Amino acid sequence: TDMKAALVIMAAGMGSRYGGEKQTDGIGPHGEAIMEYSVYDAVRAGFHKIVFIIKPGMEPTIRALCGDRIQTMRTPQGEPVEVAYAVQDFSSVPGFYTIPKGRTKPFGTVHAALCARDLVEEPFAIINADDYYGVSAFATILQELLALPPVGQGTMVGYRLKNTVSDNGAVSRGVCQLKDGKLEKVKETLKIKKYPDGAIVDAADPAQEVPLDPESVVSMNFWGFTPWIFEEMDRYFREFLQGLSPEEEKAECLLPVLVDRLITAGQMTVSVLHTDAVWFGVTYQEDRPVVEQALKSLHDQGVYPPSLKE
């Protein structure tokens, strides 16, 4: 088939909680960054194009890390893999909006995705650079992507909440409500805490923690869209900026919020794909040894070649 799909990787994050550039931080047995596994898994599933969304000045780093090597990779059909870079900076912010003096933080995942607009004309999956999504997740979403109609539908890979929390501190997740296998609601929940007995709570209000079902489905920003979504992203980003107060320096425009709005407005349906893949990621420095061990054992089992750097 001639159908193609792109993988868009959001790698412009600051890695503020973790300290340092966690996107480019080697954590595999040969210094592989987490996103190198995503690239490897995407290419072997059949994605033909990788688009990195990066901070200004990061292109040489990403090229040296994996960008140049991706160009030597082949899809299962033997086709070369395209690589492109989109820079997320303030130049792509609409002219009517004045950036506050104190603002250094980018405007979140919707703005990030919009920065790749000119490079993506095919169905695409979009992921965080610093999350490990699992081999099967890429094959699963690719199949669904290639079957999406051009307008009004999207998809996402769902993970179980209990598999995505950290023992080392609170995490934020998009907690999903499903109906007939479709996403009905996604609520960005910013302070999810796990207790030693396995209980998981929304701790946004410490005085009144809300219990969460460990089996509930969460979004880890592994979305699948067709390019029509860029129009909606653009519209939502403009509205978001118009609603910001001048001194607001940290507010972010987030993909789950946009998706939730479109579903609620009846403009979009989103299928939720289940995968046996286990997610993992490094939110806190203390999460690191667990992830290192998990990656090492995947190499040992032959899920990955001895080194992704070859």
DOBANU-838312 format. One record per residue: x, y, z of N, C-alpha, C in turn. Coordinates in steps of 0.001 Angstrom, whole numbers, plus 500000, padded with zeros to 6 digits. Atoms other than C-alpha are relative to their C-alpha. Last residue first. Layout:
<sites>
XYZXYZXYZ/...
</sites>
This chain:
<sites>
499227500570501115525029500755515572499501500530498662/499064499011500536523690503115518222500728499506498762/500728499249501031520605501055518986500913501000499314/499907498542499865522849498540520763499164500660498909/499128499673498874522470494807521515500167501508500210/498638500481500251519487494632519130500913500440501158/499165499026500704516099495275520726501355499368499721/501021499090500536513387492795521758500695501115499215/499984499953501454516279490335522080498883500827499387/500987500936500561515523489354525676499982500008498473/499583501373499693518767491000526854499052498967499402/498857500330500867517862494237525066500405498538500207/500563500095501358514455494253526777501103499691498981/500548501345500149516241493434530073499319499828498639/498946500993500107518458496481529699499399498609499773/499456499938501362515472498691528992501073498931499802/501035500473500923513693497590532185500533499982498558/500095501448499854516856497974534276499007499417498990/498740500573500512517519501490533026499934498483500000/500081499941501460513853502351533580501264499406499371/501064500927500405513939501217537212499934499920498477/499483501371499939517295502944537795498978498957499532/499039500376501016515866506259536469500497498549500063/500646500980500890512721506666538482501032499338499096/500062501314499331514766508290541282499320498925499142/498677500616500049515676511220538983499960498575500583/499085499611498916511971511967538725501308499246499847/500494498696499560509637511923535749500976500547501037/499221499448498901511517509171533986499455501381500318/499365498715500248509251507088531832500696500488501249/499216499479498885507548503772531432500713501282499628/499366498685500087504625502446529491501043500122501109/499883499299498734503876498743529328500717501316499747/498709499343499781502652497373526041499988500696501353/499421500678498844499638495094526289501347500638500328/498777500686500342497907497600524076500493499300501248/499387500612498821494462499006524038501226499248499557/499334501261500318493451501459521367500624499438501264/498972500260498994490932504163522228500578498609499750/499974501396499567488999505482519247501141499804500994/498644500501499776488502509242519125499918498553500475/500041501213499193485403510885517697501421499447500067/498975501014500148485492514516516628499647498758500809/499224499810501230483374517576516075500962498853499724/500509500896501036480642516697518586500765500112498685/500703499206501016481435519773520675499436499123498881/501180499416499362482302517532523637499162500777498995/500946501102499756484672515502521444498690500555500560/500537500424501294486341518658520125498993498870500147/500910498965500526486724520116523619499348499554498693/501210500037499187488207516880525000498961501010499485/500731501207500412490700516731522131498671499923500759/500552499782501348491749520332522806499142498813499565/501067499017499812492177519673526534499322500290498661/501185500665499464494128516481525846498812500956500170/500711500878500933496446518436523506498762499320500607/499698501436499971497416521127526007499124499160499063/501116500391500843497808524906525781500190498512499679/499691500780501193500094525877528604498717499557499315/501157500747500512499949528583531265500375499287498706/499773501439500020503352529485532744498885499201499333/498702500397500564503930533212532430500161498504499821/500002501466499920500468534756532885501266499464499320/498871500424499157501202538454533434500106498480500115/498667499556500448499178539659530439501155499463500851/499736498683499430496087537544531306501456500362499697/498933499919498987495485534752528859500111501405500571/500519500102498637492093534393527145501057500145501086/500892498863499759493216535691523757499498499998501439/499182498794499820496139533252523878499126501217500308/499238500155498756493821530276524415500805501269500291/500957499741498912491475531417521672500695499976501351/500328498570500037494416531622519256499039500375501124/498821499280499491495660528177520326499734501506500029/499974500115498536492160526697519879501166500795500598/501139499251499451491799527985516316500061500003501529/499741498587500244495283526788515349498907500854500644/498930499602499082494763523388516910500228501502499914/500617499916498673491454523063515081501014500425501053/500939498871499999493040523860511743499430500227501399/499185498781499885495916521475512550499127501258499999/499934499570498602493399518667513232500792501310500152/501078499020499751492662518416509491500086500573501417/499594498585499993496138516816509179498871501023500210/499762499661501405494921513377510318500231501511499953/500862499011500638495410512389513939500199499982498487/499923500177501448496828509668516183498992500918499341/501194499714500794497589510443519800500245499657498540/499715500781501211500140509026522225498733500072499155/499686499183501180499963511831524788500475499163498824/498607499593499792500125509418527745500472500844498813/499318499609501223496344509111527916501418500415500359/499452498642500084494953507225530873500658500217498649/499140499754501165492606504276531163500517501429500061/500546499067500982491226503344534570501035500302498920/500200500607501320492528500163536177499538501007498960/498691500349500584494019501948539231499880499415498592/499961501427500288490572503517539871501323499652499320/500098500293501431491155506976541331500096498488499806/499465501292500448490449508026544936499809499821498491/501040500776500675489892511789545424500590498669499527/499463500786501101492054513531548011498898499130499405/501014500951500424490217516120550089500490499227498770/500998500153498941492433518340552198498971498931499626/499469500913498976495321517787549777498982499754501122/500401499360498750493252519321546938500407499077501147/500026498571500337495041518367543725499597500816501221/499654499239498800495796514983545321500018501505499749/499798498669500558494036512779542760500189500915501203/500928498902499758494519509395544381500340501228499161/499615498860500838496032505980543748498952501095500169/501105499062500220495963503164546320500516501197499198/500518500116501363498789500658545792498826500916499714/500920501140500077499497500063549491499375499857498609/499298501283499953502618502268549202499059498795499896/499612500374498642500427505211548133500655498626499992/500177501418499686500401506581544593500465499743501429/499053500502499011499821510253543848499700498524500271/500396501371499683498237511919540864501077499360500864/499245500418498809498630515695540807499555498616500451/498627499511499890497782517285537480500789499457501184/499988500072498539494724515482536239501441500202500448/498599499820499633494075516472532614500057500102501525/499818498934499023490564515141532159501462500045500411/498657500163499455489713513180529057500273501199500894/499468498858499281486102512585528171501448499728500371/501145499112499752484069510307525927500476501285500670/499704499043498940486902508419524258498786500908500180/499611498665500462485516505564522204500253500900501205/498665500016500602485489501870523059500466501332499447/499975500855501197481717501861523601501361500053499289/501351500480500256481998504751526069500044499243498682/500284500634501291485296505613527677498529499655499881/501273500725499881486250508080530390499671499456498622/500991500137501066489916508993530336498719499330500477/500848501123499592492392510360532898498776499947499082/501348499767500522494962512549531133499136498802500347/500455500924501024497965512211533414498649500454499483/501250499549500612500023514390535754499672499075498833/499906499876501455502526512780538100498701500616499474/501251499861500745503148512994541850500263500111498504/500612498670499971506301511668543455498760500028499134/499099498962499495508794508827543665499417501402500018/499877500181498540506702505695543382500680501209500627/498639500100499471505681506890539927499958499777501503/499724499103498869502388506239538182501423499773500507/499375498746500425501954504865534660500276500963501147/498706500238500655501160501178535071500739501285499666/499075500620499030498419501781537677501385499747499396/499463499039499041496699504237535305501068499375500889/500663500104498699496282501595532623500691500941500990/499206500785499050497440502797529203499223499925501312/500310499853498584495416504008526236500874499090500852/499646501233499298496784504489522732499748500244501479/498956499887498984494907507265520991500299498625500561/499837501207499199492773507741517911501034500270501086/498635500151499519491370510475515748500079498716500797/499681501141499138488307511141513662501466500024500407/500950500280498930486609514188512208500290498789500867/500489498963499082488228514517508799499177499395501132/499215498760499970490416512486506426499578500994501085/500468499105501059488920509083507335500716501345500128/500795498834499594491186506990509581499479500737498771/501422500218500284492239503543508260499142501220500357/500142500156501444495968504282507944498544499784499608/499742498738500706495978505678511462499696499880498516/501165499147499805494366502533512937500139501307499225/501141500627500680497019500252511507498775500890500051/499774499813501444499766502636512632498828499437499199/500515498684500409498312502813516164500181500216498489/501438499861499763498644499080516772499476501337499485/500671500785501041502096498744515184498485500184500111/499766499334501285503373501588517362499323499266498842/500827498799500097501813500326520610500133500660498625/501265500300500665503295496860520090499138501238499793/499908500397501408506858497964520782498627499911499334/500104501443500235506249499798524068499871499655498528/501383500415500233505438503428524878499833498509499727/499807501261500720508629504726526485498629499342499864/500807501139499560508042508359527418500322498786499148/499408500631498815510648511140527196499132498893500583/498662500558500203510091512322523651500447499142501172/498988499306499197506339512754524082501348499327499774/499600500541498696504284511330521237500912500976500745/499182499013499301502370512265518079500275499474501405/500074500234498563501000509866515509500897501032500645/498811500006499145500441511122512002499657499603501427/500420500348498635498161510828509000501239499904500886/500558501354499963499884512564506051499436499741501396/501219499984500808500634516208505198499335498625499959/500830501205499870503111516888507973498772500101499119/499199501187500327506068519248507575499161498730499932/499524499942501392504206522565507376500724498733499569/501078499984501002502231521780510537500497499936498557/499658501020501003505203520830512710499044500017498807/498702499660500597505063524041514800500388499011498900/500212499017501073501360523364515365501303500368499291/500497500721501173502278520239517355499806500948498812/498918500844500536504380522280519773499551499321498706/499077499114500712501650524904520183501141499190499374/500727499572501203499165522174521069500895500912499159/499986501013501059501728520547523382499215500380498744/500664501290499829502532523506525578499859499195498719/501441499951499753503142527228525191499300498650500009/500810500066501227506918527282525614498513499863500351/500588501311500275508340528358528986499225500029498684/498965500772500704510577531429529085499412498680499511/500357501332500488507987534056530020501173499325499291/499462501074499159509121536873532261499822498614499425/498538499933499813508779539591529633500555498808500765/499601499325498751505254538542528680501512499933500196/499431500931499017504948537544524991500382500769501270/498671499555499548502687539960523117500504499060501090/499675500298498598499831538330521206501413500462500336/500800499167499092498302539850518064500428499845501457/499511498637499805501161538506515958499223500838500996/500696498985500798500253534832516335500372501425500410/501153499543499227502977532728518062499318501122499204/501211500565500592505231530971515551498746500381500786/500251499354501294508182533242516342498712499479499367/501078499019499917507932532217520017499687500646498650/499557498782499328509884529037519519498862501013499931/501040499346499203509203525434518661500605501216500678/499528499288498812511559524424515868498813500640500717/500825498802499840510430521737513453500444500676501283/499892499301498717512936519140512260499111501236499982/500174498551500111512489516541509529500016500613501395/499882499327498708513625512962509002499813501494499776/499773498550500048512548510718506140500133500541501406/500822499258499048512989506965506421500349501479499908/499248499137499082514268505015503431499045500789500888/499923498585500386511977502350502011500828500791500997/498717499653500611512719498645502401500128501451499582/500118500086501461509106497583502913501300500401499286/500071501420500360509901496865506589499872499808498484/501262500575499536510951500547506803500000498516499630/500973500342501037514638501342506315498726499488500644/500928501070499659517194503123508509499022499754498847/499442501242500551520165505108507179499053498823500264/500003499934501462518291508390507583500630498772499354/501333500392500482517561507421511173499979499992498467/500067501454500107521307507555511883498650499531499452/499227500423501170521496511254511066499937498487499812/500583499521501251518673512032513472500730499503498768/500661501055500770519851509807516329499508500442498629/500581501026499134521993511610518899499381498885499165/498889500837499529524154513523516422499465498837500827/499386500687501151521102514846514610501085499037500452/500913501088500365519330515592517893500553499219498810/500034501006498924522288517611519195499161498799499589/498740500769500036522815519445515877500035498880501051/499915500934501125519089520338515782501319499216499948/499873501417499608518873521709519318500274499061498823/498614500378499724519633525376518555500204498532500312/498994499375500869516006526485518864501405499544500402/499691498622499624513993523946520882500986500579498996/498856499736499135512793520831519108500092501481500386/500273498617499605509820519230517425501003500335501094/499641499585498640511219516138515729499584501450500212/499885498544499882509448514737512670500294500334501460/499875499585498602509982511078511777500189501512500019/499488498646499810508768509728508438500006500338501482/498982499674501012508077506295507006500651501346500236/500045498541500165506218504654509889501135500415499065/500326499541501351506228500894509172499787501497499844/501437500188500195506188499069512529499578500453498599/500239501417500291509972498716512303498517499686499866/499492500366501328510256502456511869499746498525499726/500869499409501027507986503224514825500453499555498610/501267500738500024509785500811517159499068500511498908/499711501370500443513227502243516333498698499202499841/499665499931501425511982505817516623500199498592499444/501231499677500719510291505086519938500248500045498501/500796501235500024513430503363521211498693500228499239/499401500872501013515539506380520218499251498672499897/500669499839501296513066508525522153500646499171498889/501274500714500115514227507007525432499395500155498606/501061499186499406517808508171524892498672499266499798/501157499635500811520334505426524173499057500904500785/500242498560499990523548505570526212498844500427499111/498912499327500725524688502089525288499749501493499891/498696500589499675522695500204527953501173500618499230/499860501385500443519744502602527561501405499503500275/500507500808498890519439505773529666500016498518499639/499860501422500274521282508370527609499580499153501192/499188500631498975519861511827528280500073498503499748/498796500449500683518672513566525176500923499231500936/500270500584501313515057514004526229501252499400499368/500293501425499873515998514409529893499715499363498649/500715500306501233517861517594529165499594498544500018/499197500381501165518810518616532671499119499636498827/498679499368499960516872518523535902500791499547498809/498982501040499969514008516053536227501391500603500100/500029500733498730511344518516537207501199499079500134/499742499182498809512263521038534509500061499170501281/499564500990499006512664518675531575500237500627501349/498883499505499196512462521761529370500543498952500960/500274499773498575510308520196526696501240500432500761/499582498639499644511193520690523028499807500298501481/498735500058499259511218516993522160500481501384500427/499891498714499317507669516452520951501211499975500925/499462500162498638508069513569518521500197501372500635/499554498689499542505889513463515396500412499862501464/499956499940498544505627510045513775500576501356500386/498853499354499369504526510140510153499898499844501511/500306499262498774502218507843508224501297500540500589/498847499722499153502145506443504755499554500736501241/500345499186498846499569504764502591501219500173500894/499262498739500054501045503569499358499740500861501215/500835498797500000500000500000500000500871501255500000/
</sites>
